[in-house]
Amino acid sequence: MKAPSLTPVLPDIPIPTVERMGLRELERIRLILRGGSVIDWRRMHFQKRDEVDNFLRLYGLDVSRPYDEAWARGVLAEAVEYLRKTFNYRVADAVAQPEEIHDLFLFASGAKGSPRHRRIACVVLKVMHVIQHIEGRDLLFRLPVSEAELAELVMEKVLNVAQEMQAKGLPVVEFAHSIKTRDSLITKLLAKKETVAAQVYDRTRFRVVTRKREDLLPVLYYLTQRLFPFHLVVPGQTENTLIPFKSVLAENPHFEAHTSQLHLDRDYEDREDRGGNAFSGNTYRALNFVVDIPVRMDAYLPPPEQDTRQRKGRIVISLVEFQMVDEETARINELGENAHEAYKRRQKQRVLKRLSQGLVVPRKE
């Protein structure tokens, strides 16, 4: 019989409002809106131990348990060793061996220690971010779990949060899931320049429709507090034609007070070449982003006290795409050339053209 999950329990949180958001929330939202990476950040934004603890629990770690803390400290030790060996980087003992794992995040936020500790802790956490990502993928390859089983675990986790949002009265009118069929996967891969199956990020996809456009940010931020840690957004995989960052600033003037403290200047997105989806209609608007959903796999592993593996990680990460849109935009997106049927038609035309390049075009039956 499978062992029970040891997923940490998250504390209840109030529904977020844009008016109460500050620099921390703005940075996290911007990261998702542009599909950025925390590797480019120069500080974190934690001020209290409880905030760090909730963040770790959201990832799936309860470091009050010896085996979870041991794993986290193992990742920390590997990051420190990498920095010292590869770059001869001096890592202060307070950062390399903190009293609590939480201290790393407080150092990196400037809430504890000196400015030097902040810089060092930020560098260490960036390396730890990469290591935990590698470990999560590696564990998934080693476990006797099918892609379908993992999809079910992810779906259960996401839909539990969707039910929670409904119970709390968040302004969500639709929260639906879909899994790409085999034919859809083949078509998408043939349409892409890089025909590698691993690069299809939306096998499992969730569509979230809010009541109004101004509801999008609170709902998005709620997801980062209950479903996935903000740092697990997949860089470079966001398509945002709905909420440009500058519109967030324009529609919420209180954010202007924080623009001088942003990791990236306010015009950064203007200089990025995002390309966009070649098959979407010209007036199609949506926020699409991809995240790694962390899932504890205790049911597929021996109990912690009997675990003889050298690397004792118990969390895998699974790619999931989210599409967010408000109700009015969703309605417009189904009109004319924006309609899904038109999208699929343009995609199939591209595929047929690629397949028949220099060859005889197959006749329709």
C-alpha positions in Angstrom: 0.0 0.0 0.0 1.3 3.5 -0.9 2.4 5.7 1.9 0.4 8.9 2.7 1.5 12.2 1.3 3.6 14.4 3.6 2.6 17.7 1.8 2.8 20.5 4.4 -0.4 22.3 5.3 -0.6 26.0 4.3 -2.1 28.5 6.6 -5.3 30.3 5.5 -4.7 33.6 3.8 -7.0 36.6 3.0 -8.0 37.4 -0.6 -5.4 39.7 -2.0 -6.3 43.2 -3.2 -4.2 45.3 -5.6 -4.5 48.3 -3.3 -2.6 46.5 -0.6 0.1 45.2 -2.9 3.6 46.7 -2.7 7.1 46.1 -4.2 7.2 42.4 -3.3 3.9 41.7 -5.1 4.7 43.9 -8.0 8.0 42.1 -8.7 6.4 38.7 -8.5 3.6 39.6 -10.8 6.0 41.2 -13.3 8.1 38.0 -13.3 5.1 36.1 -14.5 3.8 38.7 -16.9 7.1 38.8 -18.8 8.2 35.2 -18.3 11.4 36.2 -16.4 13.8 34.4 -14.2 14.7 35.0 -10.5 18.3 34.4 -11.6 18.2 38.0 -12.8 17.1 39.3 -9.3 19.4 41.0 -6.9 17.4 40.7 -3.7 14.4 38.8 -2.3 11.4 40.4 -0.5 10.9 38.5 2.7 10.6 40.4 5.9 9.5 37.8 8.4 10.3 34.2 9.2 6.6 33.2 8.8 6.7 34.5 5.2 9.7 32.3 4.4 8.1 29.3 6.1 4.9 29.7 4.0 7.0 30.0 0.9 8.8 26.7 1.7 5.6 25.0 2.5 4.1 26.1 -0.8 7.1 24.4 -2.5 6.4 21.3 -0.4 8.9 21.6 2.3 8.3 21.6 6.1 11.8 22.2 7.4 10.6 21.5 11.0 10.8 17.9 9.9 14.3 16.5 10.0 14.3 14.9 6.6 13.0 18.0 4.8 15.6 20.2 6.6 18.3 17.7 5.8 17.5 17.8 2.1 17.4 21.6 2.1 20.7 21.8 3.8 22.1 19.3 1.4 21.1 21.5 -1.5 22.7 24.5 0.3 25.9 22.6 0.9 26.1 21.6 -2.8 25.5 25.2 -3.9 28.2 26.5 -1.6 30.7 23.9 -2.8 29.9 24.7 -6.4 30.6 28.4 -5.8 33.8 27.8 -3.9 35.2 25.2 -6.3 34.1 26.8 -9.6 34.7 30.5 -8.9 36.7 30.5 -5.7 33.8 32.4 -4.3 33.9 33.4 -0.6 30.7 32.3 1.1 30.4 33.7 4.6 29.8 31.0 7.3 26.6 32.7 8.4 25.2 32.0 4.9 26.9 28.6 4.3 25.7 27.3 7.7 22.7 29.4 8.8 21.0 28.7 12.1 17.8 28.2 10.1 17.2 27.7 6.4 14.8 30.6 6.7 17.8 32.9 7.4 19.0 32.5 3.9 15.9 34.2 2.5 16.0 36.9 5.2 19.7 37.5 4.4 18.8 37.8 0.7 16.0 40.2 1.5 18.2 42.5 3.7 15.9 41.8 6.6 18.7 40.1 8.5 22.5 40.4 8.4 24.6 42.9 6.5 24.5 44.1 2.8 27.4 41.7 2.2 25.3 38.8 3.5 22.5 39.9 1.2 24.6 39.7 -1.9 26.1 36.4 -0.9 22.8 34.8 0.0 21.3 35.9 -3.3 24.0 34.2 -5.2 23.7 31.0 -3.2 19.9 30.9 -3.5 20.2 31.3 -7.3 22.4 28.2 -7.5 20.1 26.3 -5.1 17.2 27.2 -7.4 19.0 25.5 -10.3 20.0 22.4 -8.2 16.5 21.9 -6.8 15.2 22.1 -10.4 17.7 19.4 -11.5 16.8 17.2 -8.5 13.1 17.5 -9.2 13.5 16.4 -12.8 16.0 13.6 -11.9 13.6 12.2 -9.2 10.8 12.1 -11.7 12.8 10.0 -14.1 13.7 7.5 -11.4 10.2 7.0 -10.0 7.8 4.3 -11.2 5.1 6.8 -12.1 3.5 7.3 -15.6 2.9 10.6 -17.2 -0.8 10.0 -16.8 -0.5 9.4 -13.1 1.6 12.5 -12.6 -1.0 14.5 -14.6 -3.7 13.2 -12.3 -1.7 14.3 -9.2 -1.2 17.7 -10.6 -4.8 18.0 -11.7 -6.0 17.1 -8.2 -3.7 19.7 -6.7 -4.8 22.5 -9.0 -8.5 21.7 -8.8 -8.3 21.7 -5.0 -7.0 25.2 -5.1 -9.8 26.1 -7.7 -12.4 24.8 -5.2 -10.8 26.8 -2.4 -11.0 30.0 -4.6 -14.6 29.3 -5.3 -15.3 28.8 -1.6 -13.6 32.1 -0.7 -15.6 34.0 -3.3 -12.8 35.0 -5.7 -14.2 36.5 -8.9 -13.5 33.5 -11.1 -16.2 32.4 -13.5 -14.4 29.5 -15.1 -11.5 27.3 -14.0 -11.2 24.5 -16.6 -8.6 22.0 -17.5 -7.6 20.2 -20.6 -5.0 17.7 -21.8 -3.7 17.7 -25.3 -4.7 14.7 -27.5 -2.0 12.8 -29.3 -3.1 14.3 -32.7 -2.8 17.8 -31.2 0.7 17.1 -29.9 1.8 15.8 -33.3 0.4 18.9 -35.1 1.9 21.3 -32.6 5.4 19.7 -32.9 5.2 19.8 -36.6 4.3 23.4 -36.5 7.2 24.3 -34.2 10.7 24.9 -35.5 12.1 22.8 -32.7 10.3 19.5 -33.0 11.2 18.1 -29.6 8.5 16.6 -27.5 9.9 18.1 -24.3 9.3 21.6 -25.6 5.5 21.2 -25.6 4.7 22.9 -22.4 0.9 22.8 -22.5 0.1 19.1 -22.4 -1.7 19.9 -19.2 -3.4 23.3 -19.4 -5.8 25.3 -17.1 -7.9 28.1 -18.3 -8.9 30.7 -15.7 -11.6 33.3 -16.6 -12.2 36.2 -14.2 -15.3 38.3 -13.9 -13.5 41.6 -14.9 -10.2 42.7 -16.1 -9.3 44.2 -12.8 -9.8 40.8 -11.1 -6.8 39.3 -13.0 -4.0 40.5 -10.8 -5.6 39.5 -7.4 -6.4 36.0 -8.8 -3.0 35.6 -10.3 -1.3 36.6 -7.1 -3.6 34.2 -5.1 -2.3 31.3 -7.3 1.3 32.2 -6.4 0.3 32.0 -2.7 -1.6 28.7 -2.8 -0.6 26.7 -5.8 2.9 27.4 -7.1 5.8 29.5 -5.8 6.4 32.5 -8.1 10.0 31.5 -8.8 8.9 28.4 -10.6 7.5 30.3 -13.6 9.3 28.9 -16.7 11.4 31.7 -18.3 10.7 32.7 -21.8 7.4 30.8 -22.1 5.0 33.7 -21.3 2.8 35.1 -24.0 1.2 38.2 -22.6 -1.0 40.3 -24.9 -3.5 41.1 -22.2 -1.7 42.9 -19.3 1.4 44.8 -20.4 3.5 45.8 -17.3 3.1 49.5 -18.1 -0.6 49.1 -18.0 -0.3 47.6 -14.5 1.5 50.8 -13.5 -0.9 53.1 -15.2 -4.0 51.4 -13.8 -2.6 51.2 -10.3 -0.8 54.6 -9.6 0.3 53.5 -6.1 2.9 51.1 -7.8 4.7 54.2 -9.1 6.3 54.7 -5.7 8.2 51.4 -6.2 9.4 51.7 -9.8 12.9 53.1 -8.8 13.5 49.9 -6.7 12.6 47.4 -9.4 15.1 44.8 -10.5 14.6 45.9 -14.1 13.8 49.4 -15.3 10.2 50.1 -16.2 11.0 50.2 -20.0 12.6 46.8 -20.0 9.7 45.0 -21.7 9.7 47.6 -24.5 13.1 46.4 -25.5 12.3 42.7 -25.5 11.4 40.9 -28.8 8.7 38.5 -27.6 7.5 37.4 -31.1 4.1 36.0 -30.0 2.0 33.2 -31.4 2.0 33.2 -35.2 -1.3 31.4 -35.4 -3.4 33.7 -33.1 -5.7 36.4 -34.6 -4.4 40.0 -34.6 -6.8 41.1 -31.8 -6.5 38.0 -29.7 -5.7 38.8 -26.1 -4.7 36.5 -23.2 -2.0 35.9 -20.6 -0.4 32.5 -21.1 2.4 31.3 -18.8 4.0 28.1 -17.9 5.0 27.0 -14.4 6.6 24.0 -12.7 4.1 22.7 -10.2 5.8 21.1 -7.2 4.4 17.7 -6.2 5.5 15.6 -3.3 5.9 12.0 -4.2 5.9 10.3 -0.8 3.4 7.7 -2.0 6.0 6.4 -4.4 9.0 6.5 -2.0 9.9 4.6 1.2 9.1 6.3 4.5 11.7 8.9 5.4 13.1 6.8 8.2 13.7 3.9 5.8 15.0 6.0 2.9 18.5 4.7 2.0 18.8 6.8 -1.2 21.9 9.0 -1.5 19.8 12.0 -2.6 16.6 12.1 -0.5 14.5 14.7 -2.4 10.8 13.9 -2.3 9.5 16.6 -4.7 9.1 16.5 -8.4 8.1 19.4 -10.7 5.6 19.1 -13.5 5.1 21.6 -16.4 1.6 23.1 -16.5 0.3 26.0 -18.7 -2.1 28.5 -17.4 -4.2 30.8 -19.6 -5.8 33.8 -17.9 -8.4 36.1 -19.4 -11.4 38.2 -18.2 -14.9 37.3 -19.3 -15.3 40.1 -21.8 -12.0 39.4 -23.5 -12.8 35.7 -23.6 -16.0 36.6 -25.5 -14.1 38.8 -28.0 -11.5 36.0 -28.4 -14.1 33.7 -29.9 -15.1 36.1 -32.7 -13.9 36.1 -36.3 -10.2 35.3 -36.9 -9.6 35.0 -33.1 -11.8 31.9 -32.9 -10.1 28.6 -31.9 -11.2 27.0 -35.2 -9.4 29.8 -37.2 -6.3 29.3 -35.0 -6.3 25.5 -35.7 -6.8 26.2 -39.4 -3.8 28.5 -39.7 -1.7 26.0 -37.7 -2.7 23.1 -40.0 -1.9 25.1 -43.1 1.6 25.8 -41.7 2.1 22.1 -41.0 0.9 20.9 -44.4 3.2 23.4 -46.0 6.2 22.1 -44.1 5.3 18.5 -44.7 4.8 19.0 -48.4 7.8 21.2 -49.0 9.1 20.1 -52.4 6.7 17.1 -52.5 3.3 16.4 -53.9 0.5 17.9 -51.6 -1.8 15.1 -50.3 -5.3 15.2 -51.7 -8.2 15.5 -49.4 -10.3 12.4 -49.2 
